[in-house]
Amino acid sequence: MAILSGLILFYTLPFTMGTVPVRPPPPPADLHLRRNASSTMASRSPAMVAAVSSRHFLGFFTYNRCFEFKSLSQMRYPAFLSRRRRVTTVVASAGNLTAPSSWESWKPDKTAVATPLLLSDVIWPAAGAFAAMAILGRIDQILSPKGISMSVAPLGAVSAILFITPSAPAARKYYMFLAQIGCAAIGVVAFSAFGPGWLARSIALAASIAFMVIARANHPPAASLPLMFIDGAKFHHLNFWYALVPGAAACVILCLLQSIVCYMKDNLKF
């Protein structure tokens, strides 16, 4: 009987094991690292590296063609290829950006036109400009025996920038004083080296623009100071004092008036 039971168990065991679900063994812990390493090594194949590096010389067409090559790892892991395609699309779209046409610069700014304009936005800047020229004119009367004039033409442009666009980069105090002092000193040096004439004016203006670009001091009214010194005989006796008077000294008064104008525009609207 025991022998018969053993024979029955021996012949039925394979069929019994075939019906039992068998769970496959878990993958090793470093399988993900192996896949990443193989994907990285395959993505850095010589063909791919050569195609990517050639884009600096042949443009975006060669850069896009390099992704037509699909290695075995890319076919197995398409996420790498899709990420590369997204990068290609971004680069190509950035390269298609074009500068606005010259005709656009002749049109008014639509955002500025759409902004509602209050009467106080007109009155307070105009009142600040009137007060500035009145104060500087009174100072001229006091300093006239010494041959010093404070109400000069470039200060009209400075007043417009400070009172109309106080948040513009040209209205920053650091840029304004740096450009006023530097450009005025350049005018004095140009006049001392080349005398009055077209050569001194040309060199002084070119040097002033170069100075403002290098110093990141974008303040356009300051570019007229060297020209005014070279052509204005009444300023020659100031020599290097011209770097402070009238430009920088008058800007101190204009900055004080600007703070008053901005306060009135923000708090007294009508």
Phi, psi and omega in degrees: 000319178295323180292320178296320178295322179294320179295319179298315179296325182293323183274336181266349183295317179298322179290326179292319179291330179291334181271347181276125178294133181249123178277129180293153181294148180294148179292156179296159185291332183265016180295319180297320178293322179297318181295318179297319180294318179293322178295320180293318180293322179289325180290342180257032177293158183302322181296318181291317181297319180295321181290320181292318182291336182284350182291337180290341184249330185251357174093192187285337181297312178293326179297323179284325182292336182294339181270000173285340178281123181242117176275175181297323181291327179289324176294328180281326181235086184290350180296325178298317181292320180294323178294321178296321179294324178296319178298319179297319181296319180296315181296318181293321179291326177292328179286342180274358179292134181240151178289148179298148180294159181295336179292331180295330181289345178271352182266152178288157178288123184292325179292323179290324179290324182283345180287129179294138183250124178265160178294327179293333177291343178263319187290313187292316175297321178295319178294324177294320177294321178297315180295323180296311181291329178292316180294315179294326176295320177295322177295324177300320179296325180286321185266002181299325177299335179268000179073030180247132178240130182260329182273084181254164187299317181302335180290339174294319176292323177296319178297319179297320180291315184290322186270328183269315182237072183292342179264004179288153178301327180291344180270359178292136186296320181298312180296320183295310182289324178296316180290320180297313182289315183294314181292322177297319178294325177296321177297321179294317180295318180296320179293321180292328183274323188241352181074181179287143179147179185291328181293317179295319179295317182295314181293321181295318180292317179296318179293325179294317179294318178298322179296316181293326178290315181293319181278359184056030182254084183276096179219088188304322181301336182291340181291342179274348181296315179296325178294321180292325179289318183294321183269347183259106182294336182288349179260352186294329182288344179287333183054231184283353171294344178295340177293339180250327183234128007265349190299293185294322180295319179290330180293334176297317178294319180295325178293322176296318178292328179296320179297324177291317180296317179295322177295318180292323178293327182277333189246339180237084179256141178207000000 
